[in-house]
């Protein structure tokens, strides 16, 4: 790279040393950490758009005579022959004269021409700061605040800009600490760069899932014109889902998973278009995982259901396998499109009729049939299927429940109640079973001696009579026996090396009850065995949130494994005296493993050496809090 002249450092001296950030203005990832190598490589290799400031730069030059010459005292230069360093140095000269709009325009051009140059980034942020100071001295608070936010967008570590921005917000009667509200207002106005600046500040003040999700969302909006921002938005969303979420924020968490699915889906389509079908299928599967998580958290997230259908269709088009047809069938069931679901399950039956996953899918399908008021014509078939299944296993609670619901929909409440009673005696935690028993009216326990009542299918009158009557439904036990059975099955499969089967059992359990902390913990253990450390970290954090025993230690251990290599890289950078690179690497590590005290301590040391004492103290305080846990 062409070496900088001494003039290039004039603006830099206005600022403390600062990191150029993980992403340059065109989006190349500075750190060697990745969100998933394939995704990053694809995005980095894509055509990148110019900086969001490029149009403003041209406008400033037009309005200010930035082409040089005459009255400004600048030499006349043929702009077509200027390189980024020339623009940078001309920006410095404008700055010497206090012509900050022209200086900003030149520094923008320089950075757009050489986005890998950290000094150009620092100079642009410094020029924006100086112009903000000038506007603030004239009490032009809104204009000053805008330029100061742009300075923070370019360099989030520009502390002088942050301090003066707080002063401007106070002067306008605002709350300088309410970064989320300011970010939201700017987001709504379509001012994404400045919204990003505020949301970034919000994540520093509030290390919660919703803060990172807000930042990720607006980064992805800007990603429509800048692939680099799409990558950064994906990164923030991945960070967000691993953070803590309050119970009243679950809908937002569901949206966050859905947006992750949308990104993975789009880049699966890109991979397909360039002929990389294996990569496309992998991304489609990853997208389906995010969509399913979204629906587990919020069953009414119809965007996630639509996304799941879309990736299912694409997957079956590329590879019409059992698993892909099963995924698509399940997605159709969620949407209530039972005719298409039936077709997909028929395809599964052709491929592997004895697969246990197909049996579970059939239950879900027929449960949807008998739960709907719009598929009365399908109910007789569901009754037949349920009766065939109960002949093989008379104590299958879910088939009993399905059969009972079907009979009730046909007006046969007496038979329905017998099925409900028996199902309740086996698995009292079935969804809305107690309500249905109450709705159906008070039922007399069936008696073998009565001679007038037939037992539920697959059972006897005596078995039915042993079940509780609807009039005296006991409270559900604190632990669902079926969930314990599913956990035991997953544990057994994991011990015997059937990790895929164990993972499927955990997924099925969590689809029924996403608040089962033990299931999240076990799922994390299995994912860790398979080497899926990122997924394991998410599962462990969910288990921690649900207070599962042992989840804290498991989360710390897997996070330590995830960041081992990046920590080695950071140590090498520190040993070489490259504190800027070490700061970027450590910040990425902290975002990946926010609950490890070690990275926070090292980051504090690096920030102290870079002169950022305020941020260093914050990191030390966070490390101290984590040490106490």
Secondary structure, DSSP 8 states (H G I E B T S, - for coil): -----GGGGTGGGGS------SB-TT--B-SS--S-HHHHHHHHHS-----TTHHHHHHHHHHHTTT-BGGGTB----GGG--HHHHHHHHHHHHHTT-HHHHHHHHHHHHHH-TT-HHHHHHHHHHHHHHHHHHHHTT-HHHHHHHHHHHHHH-TT-HHHHHHHHHHHHHTT--TT-HHHHHHHHHHTT-HHHHHHHHHHHHHH--SHHHHHHHHHHHHHHTTT-HHHHHHHHHHHHHHHTS---GGGHHHHHHHHHHHHHHHHHHHHHHHHTT-HHHHHHHHHHHHHHHHHHHHH-TT-HHHHHHHHHHHHHHHHH---HHHHHHHHHHHHHHT-HHHHHHHHHHHHHHHTT-HHHHHHHHHHHHHHHH-SS-HHHHHHHHHHHHHHHHH-TT-HHHHHHHHHHHHHTT-HHHHHHHHHHHHHH-TTSTTHHHHHHHT-------TTTSS----TTS-HHHHHTS--GGG-----SS-HHHHHHHHHHHHHHHTT-HHHHHHHHHHHHHH-TT-HHHHHHHHHHHHHTT-HHHHHHHHHHHHHTT-TTHHHHHHHHHHHHTHHHHHHHHHHHHTT-HHHHHHHHHHHHHH-TT-HHHHHHHHHHHHHTT-HHHHHHHHHHHHHHHT-
